[in-house]
């Protein structure tokens, strides 16, 4: 008799688990509270759909920080090269960008998703949209659609409901209470890959919100990241900021403030900066000297004035607020690894697996988020499909 599995969540983790399990002979039913699948996946595709990263594996694994050891086996079992091969086979051929990030050539998620859903349908995967998980019971789950609640019996349950970032797209974290009631250890969710608040003057915020500072370096503690920072009305965000967001966030939670340091010309040494400024006409204003000798943008020059900085290679930014989960790209926290087997089965709920962003890990943007969502789901699904 064919065994059946209920997958709760139709994001990338749930969909890839469905693919692996249906190919292995399981009857797969996917339930999701949203009207259509993979809404956050489609949102990510608006920025080009950064699937993974091409850097060497040993360096890749370090991007997961303190939880790298818990994810390593999964990342190795379904590695970036495997994810690229899978996407290529679906017709979403990938390429490596100048930053080492991997994208589909179409630079969007919708063609890949359409092909993926067609494949899943051909494998007999059944979708049930508009269904929310209410409870996990012995031998199945309780689901709700509209005002109706019903029991769904299954041999195994797969939880792939995401964290709590961008909740309007479906990952609202309501599963936290359900699992906590079953004694599952939960690390509180926190915003990750998120922007931070700075108290700009009204004039600066009004004029430069939405303006990027390019080819800069930003640091916190001993870690420095080169790239781009986006000025916002209420602070800063962007890829370079996200790479530091874990330490910045934790500092604000602990101390109430985090000090980031911005270098507007990381390509120049302090001596070179001093030499260039020294060649400026004494009649020039500071703004003109910065523009003419260092080629700083209007936004960068305004930032020097805004912060009253005396060194363009060490502009102190006082961060006082972490943006909320509704604005975060991802979340930290979730199900503690101590309560999971190596194949991501919940020790306190045998037959129930949890994968993807529900688990207590975080990583910067750059393809690391999607990769871990795919990898943990593939590893868990393969463990079920073994004889």
C-alpha positions as CSV (number, residue, x, y, z in Angstrom):
1,X,0.0,0.0,0.0
2,X,1.3,3.5,-0.9
3,X,2.4,5.6,2.1
4,X,1.3,9.2,2.2
5,X,2.9,12.3,3.6
6,X,1.3,15.7,4.4
7,X,3.6,18.6,3.6
8,X,2.6,21.8,5.3
9,X,3.9,24.8,3.4
10,X,4.2,25.3,-0.4
11,X,7.4,27.3,-0.4
12,X,10.7,26.0,-1.9
13,X,11.4,23.6,1.0
14,X,8.0,22.0,0.8
15,X,8.0,21.8,-3.0
16,X,11.5,20.1,-3.2
17,X,10.5,17.7,-0.5
18,X,7.4,16.8,-2.5
19,X,9.5,16.2,-5.6
20,X,11.9,13.9,-3.8
21,X,9.1,11.9,-2.0
22,X,6.8,11.6,-4.9
23,X,9.6,10.2,-7.0
24,X,10.3,7.7,-4.2
25,X,6.7,6.4,-4.4
26,X,5.0,8.4,-1.7
27,X,1.6,10.0,-2.2
28,X,2.2,13.6,-1.4
29,X,-0.4,16.2,-0.3
30,X,0.8,19.8,0.1
31,X,-1.3,22.2,2.3
32,X,-0.7,25.9,2.4
33,X,-2.7,28.7,3.9
34,X,-2.1,31.0,0.9
35,X,-4.2,31.0,-2.3
36,X,-1.2,30.0,-4.5
37,X,2.2,28.4,-3.8
38,X,5.7,29.9,-3.3
39,X,4.7,33.5,-2.9
40,X,7.9,34.5,-1.1
41,X,9.9,32.6,-3.7
42,X,8.2,34.7,-6.4
43,X,8.9,37.9,-4.4
44,X,12.6,36.9,-4.2
45,X,12.6,36.5,-8.0
46,X,11.8,40.2,-8.4
47,X,15.5,40.8,-7.5
48,X,16.8,38.3,-10.0
49,X,16.2,35.1,-7.9
50,X,19.7,34.5,-6.3
51,X,19.5,30.7,-6.0
52,X,22.9,30.0,-4.5
53,X,26.6,31.0,-4.6
54,X,29.5,29.6,-6.6
55,X,32.3,30.1,-4.0
56,X,34.3,27.1,-2.7
57,X,32.3,24.8,-0.5
58,X,34.4,25.2,2.6
59,X,34.0,28.9,2.5
60,X,30.3,28.6,1.6
61,X,29.6,26.6,4.8
62,X,31.1,29.3,7.0
63,X,28.3,31.6,6.0
64,X,26.0,29.8,8.4
65,X,28.0,30.9,11.4
66,X,27.4,29.1,14.7
67,X,25.0,26.6,13.1
68,X,27.3,25.6,10.2
69,X,28.0,22.2,11.8
70,X,24.3,21.4,12.0
71,X,23.8,22.2,8.3
72,X,27.0,20.9,6.8
73,X,25.8,17.4,6.0
74,X,22.6,18.7,4.3
75,X,24.6,21.3,2.3
76,X,27.0,18.6,1.2
77,X,24.2,16.2,0.2
78,X,22.4,18.8,-1.9
79,X,25.1,21.3,-2.6
80,X,25.1,24.4,-4.8
81,X,26.2,22.4,-7.8
82,X,23.3,20.0,-7.3
83,X,20.8,23.0,-7.0
84,X,22.2,24.4,-10.3
85,X,21.9,21.1,-12.1
86,X,18.3,20.8,-10.8
87,X,17.4,24.2,-12.1
88,X,19.1,23.6,-15.4
89,X,17.2,20.4,-15.8
90,X,13.9,22.3,-15.3
91,X,14.8,24.6,-18.1
92,X,15.8,27.5,-15.9
93,X,19.5,27.5,-17.0
94,X,21.7,29.3,-14.5
95,X,24.8,31.5,-14.7
96,X,27.3,32.9,-12.3
97,X,27.3,36.7,-11.9
98,X,30.3,38.9,-11.3
99,X,29.9,38.6,-7.5
100,X,29.9,34.8,-7.6
101,X,26.1,34.6,-7.1
102,X,24.1,32.2,-9.1
103,X,20.9,33.2,-11.0
104,X,18.6,31.8,-13.6
105,X,19.3,33.4,-17.0
106,X,15.7,34.6,-17.0
107,X,16.5,36.6,-13.8
108,X,13.1,35.8,-12.4
109,X,11.3,33.0,-10.5
110,X,8.1,32.6,-12.4
111,X,9.4,30.5,-15.4
112,X,11.2,28.1,-13.0
113,X,8.2,27.8,-10.7
114,X,5.8,27.1,-13.6
115,X,8.0,24.3,-14.8
116,X,8.4,23.0,-11.3
117,X,4.7,22.9,-10.6
118,X,4.0,21.1,-13.9
119,X,6.6,18.5,-12.9
120,X,5.1,18.0,-9.5
121,X,1.6,17.6,-11.0
122,X,2.9,15.0,-13.4
123,X,4.3,13.1,-10.4
124,X,0.9,13.0,-8.7
125,X,1.5,15.7,-6.1
126,X,-1.8,17.1,-4.8
127,X,-2.1,20.7,-3.8
128,X,-4.6,22.0,-1.2
129,X,-4.4,25.8,-1.0
130,X,-6.2,27.9,1.6
131,X,-5.5,25.3,4.3
132,X,-3.9,26.3,7.7
133,X,-2.3,23.9,10.1
134,X,-4.2,23.9,13.4
135,X,-2.7,20.9,15.3
136,X,-0.5,17.9,14.9
137,X,-2.1,14.7,16.1
138,X,-1.1,11.1,16.2
139,X,-1.3,9.7,12.7
140,X,-2.0,13.0,11.0
141,X,-2.8,16.7,11.3
142,X,-5.8,19.0,11.9
143,X,-6.3,21.6,9.2
144,X,-8.6,24.5,8.7
145,X,-10.1,25.9,5.5
146,X,-12.5,28.7,5.8
147,X,-14.6,27.9,8.9
148,X,-14.2,24.1,8.5
149,X,-11.8,22.0,10.4
150,X,-10.9,18.4,9.5
151,X,-8.5,15.6,10.3
152,X,-6.0,14.5,7.6
153,X,-4.5,11.1,8.2
154,X,-0.9,10.5,7.0
155,X,2.1,8.3,7.6
156,X,4.5,11.2,7.9
157,X,4.2,14.9,8.4
158,X,6.6,17.5,6.8
159,X,6.6,21.0,8.2
160,X,8.0,23.6,5.8
161,X,6.2,26.8,7.0
162,X,9.1,29.2,6.9
163,X,10.0,31.8,9.6
164,X,8.1,35.0,10.2
165,X,9.5,37.5,7.8
166,X,7.2,39.2,5.2
167,X,4.2,37.5,6.9
168,X,1.8,38.9,4.3
169,X,3.3,36.3,1.9
170,X,2.4,33.4,4.2
171,X,5.2,32.8,6.7
172,X,3.6,34.3,9.8
173,X,5.2,32.1,12.5
174,X,1.8,30.9,13.9
175,X,3.3,27.4,14.1
176,X,5.5,28.5,17.0
177,X,2.7,28.1,19.6
178,X,1.6,24.8,18.1
179,X,5.0,23.2,18.4
180,X,5.7,24.8,21.8
181,X,2.6,23.1,23.1
182,X,4.1,19.8,22.1
183,X,7.3,20.6,24.1
184,X,9.4,21.4,21.1
185,X,12.3,23.7,22.1
186,X,12.0,27.0,20.2
187,X,14.6,29.7,20.0
188,X,12.8,33.1,19.8
189,X,12.5,34.5,16.3
190,X,14.5,37.6,15.4
191,X,14.7,39.7,12.3
192,X,17.7,38.8,10.0
193,X,19.0,40.4,6.8
194,X,17.3,43.6,7.9
195,X,17.8,47.3,7.9
196,X,18.7,49.5,10.9
197,X,17.5,52.8,12.2
198,X,19.6,56.0,12.4
199,X,18.3,59.3,13.5
200,X,18.9,61.4,10.4
201,X,18.1,65.1,10.2
202,X,14.9,65.7,8.4
203,X,16.7,67.5,5.5
204,X,19.1,64.6,5.0
205,X,16.4,62.0,5.1
206,X,14.2,63.9,2.8
207,X,16.9,64.5,0.1
208,X,18.8,61.2,0.1
209,X,16.3,58.4,1.1
210,X,16.6,55.7,-1.5
211,X,20.1,56.7,-2.6
212,X,22.9,54.1,-2.7
213,X,26.4,54.6,-1.5
214,X,28.4,52.5,-3.9
215,X,31.9,51.0,-3.6
216,X,32.1,51.5,0.1
217,X,33.1,49.3,3.1
218,X,31.1,48.9,6.3
219,X,32.4,47.3,9.4
220,X,31.2,46.2,12.9
221,X,33.8,44.9,15.3
222,X,36.4,42.9,13.4
223,X,34.2,42.2,10.4
224,X,34.3,44.4,7.3
225,X,32.1,44.0,4.2
226,X,32.7,45.8,0.9
227,X,29.8,46.7,-1.4
228,X,26.9,49.0,-1.3
229,X,24.7,50.6,1.4
230,X,21.3,52.0,0.7
231,X,20.3,55.2,2.6
232,X,16.7,55.1,3.7
233,X,14.5,57.6,5.4
234,X,15.0,56.0,8.7
235,X,18.5,54.5,8.4
236,X,20.4,52.1,6.2
237,X,19.9,48.7,4.5
238,X,21.4,46.7,1.6
239,X,23.5,43.7,1.0
240,X,26.6,44.9,2.9
241,X,24.4,45.8,5.9
242,X,22.7,42.4,5.8
243,X,26.0,40.7,5.9
244,X,26.6,42.3,9.3
245,X,23.0,42.2,10.5
246,X,23.4,39.4,13.0
247,X,26.1,41.1,15.1
248,X,24.5,44.6,14.7
249,X,21.1,43.2,15.8
250,X,22.5,41.4,18.8
251,X,24.5,44.5,19.8
252,X,21.3,46.6,19.7
253,X,19.4,44.0,21.7
254,X,22.1,43.9,24.3
255,X,23.3,47.5,24.5
256,X,20.5,49.5,22.9
257,X,22.9,50.7,20.2
258,X,25.4,49.4,17.6
259,X,28.3,51.4,16.1
260,X,29.0,50.7,12.5
261,X,32.0,52.3,10.7
262,X,31.7,53.4,7.1
263,X,34.7,53.8,4.7
264,X,33.7,55.8,1.7
265,X,36.9,55.0,-0.2
266,X,38.1,51.6,0.8
267,X,40.3,51.5,-2.3
268,X,42.5,54.2,-0.9
269,X,44.9,54.1,2.1
270,X,44.6,56.8,4.7
271,X,47.8,58.3,3.4
272,X,46.5,58.4,-0.2
273,X,43.3,60.1,1.0
274,X,45.4,62.7,2.9
275,X,47.6,63.3,-0.1
276,X,44.7,63.8,-2.5
277,X,42.9,66.2,-0.1
278,X,46.2,68.1,0.4
279,X,46.3,68.9,-3.3
280,X,43.0,70.7,-3.2
281,X,42.7,74.5,-3.5
282,X,42.5,76.1,0.0
283,X,39.7,78.3,-1.5
284,X,37.5,75.3,-2.1
285,X,34.8,74.4,0.3
286,X,34.9,71.0,2.0
287,X,32.2,69.7,-0.3
288,X,34.2,70.7,-3.4
289,X,37.4,69.2,-2.0
290,X,35.6,65.9,-1.4
291,X,34.0,66.0,-4.8
292,X,37.1,67.0,-6.8
293,X,39.9,65.1,-5.1
294,X,38.1,62.0,-3.9
295,X,35.2,61.8,-6.4
296,X,32.6,61.4,-3.7
297,X,29.0,61.4,-4.7
298,X,26.6,64.1,-3.4
299,X,25.0,61.6,-1.0
300,X,28.5,60.6,0.4
301,X,29.4,64.2,0.8
302,X,26.1,65.0,2.5
303,X,26.8,62.1,4.9
304,X,30.1,63.5,5.9
305,X,28.4,66.7,6.8
306,X,25.4,64.9,8.5
307,X,27.7,62.9,10.8
308,X,30.3,65.7,11.2
309,X,33.0,63.2,10.3
310,X,36.6,64.2,10.1
311,X,37.8,61.0,8.4
312,X,36.0,59.7,5.3
313,X,37.5,56.3,6.0
314,X,36.0,56.0,9.5
315,X,32.5,57.5,9.6
316,X,30.7,56.4,12.7
317,X,27.1,55.4,12.3
318,X,25.0,55.1,15.5
319,X,22.4,52.4,14.9
320,X,19.6,52.5,17.4
321,X,16.8,50.3,16.0
322,X,16.3,47.0,14.2
323,X,13.6,46.9,11.6
324,X,10.7,44.5,12.4
325,X,10.0,41.1,11.1
326,X,7.6,42.5,8.6
327,X,10.5,44.2,6.8
328,X,13.1,41.5,7.3
329,X,14.2,39.3,4.5
330,X,14.6,36.3,6.8
331,X,14.5,35.3,10.4
332,X,16.9,33.9,13.0
333,X,15.8,31.5,15.6
334,X,13.2,28.7,15.3
335,X,13.3,25.0,16.2
336,X,16.5,24.2,18.2
337,X,18.7,21.6,16.7
338,X,19.0,19.9,20.0
339,X,15.4,18.7,19.4
340,X,16.1,17.3,16.0
341,X,17.7,14.2,14.6
342,X,20.4,14.6,12.0
343,X,17.7,14.1,9.4
344,X,15.6,16.9,10.9
345,X,12.9,14.7,12.5
346,X,11.5,16.1,15.7
347,X,12.7,14.0,18.6
348,X,9.6,14.7,20.6
349,X,7.2,14.0,17.6
350,X,8.4,10.9,15.8
351,X,7.3,10.9,12.1
352,X,7.2,14.7,12.0
353,X,10.0,16.6,10.1
354,X,10.8,20.3,10.1
355,X,13.0,22.0,7.5
356,X,14.0,25.3,5.9
357,X,13.6,28.5,7.7
358,X,11.6,27.0,10.6
359,X,15.0,25.8,12.0
360,X,17.4,27.9,14.2
361,X,19.9,29.1,11.6
362,X,20.5,32.3,9.7
363,X,22.7,33.4,6.8
364,X,23.3,36.5,4.8
365,X,21.8,37.1,1.4
366,X,23.7,35.9,-1.6
367,X,22.1,32.6,-2.3
368,X,22.7,31.1,1.2
369,X,19.1,31.3,2.4
370,X,17.5,29.4,-0.5
371,X,20.3,26.9,-0.6
372,X,19.8,25.8,3.0
373,X,16.0,25.7,2.5
374,X,16.5,23.3,-0.4
375,X,19.2,21.3,1.2
376,X,17.5,20.6,4.6
377,X,14.3,19.5,2.8
378,X,16.1,17.2,0.4
379,X,18.1,15.5,3.2
380,X,14.9,15.0,5.3
381,X,12.9,13.7,2.3
382,X,15.7,11.3,1.3
383,X,15.7,9.9,4.8
384,X,12.0,9.0,4.4
385,X,12.5,7.5,1.0
386,X,15.2,5.0,2.1
387,X,13.9,1.4,2.3
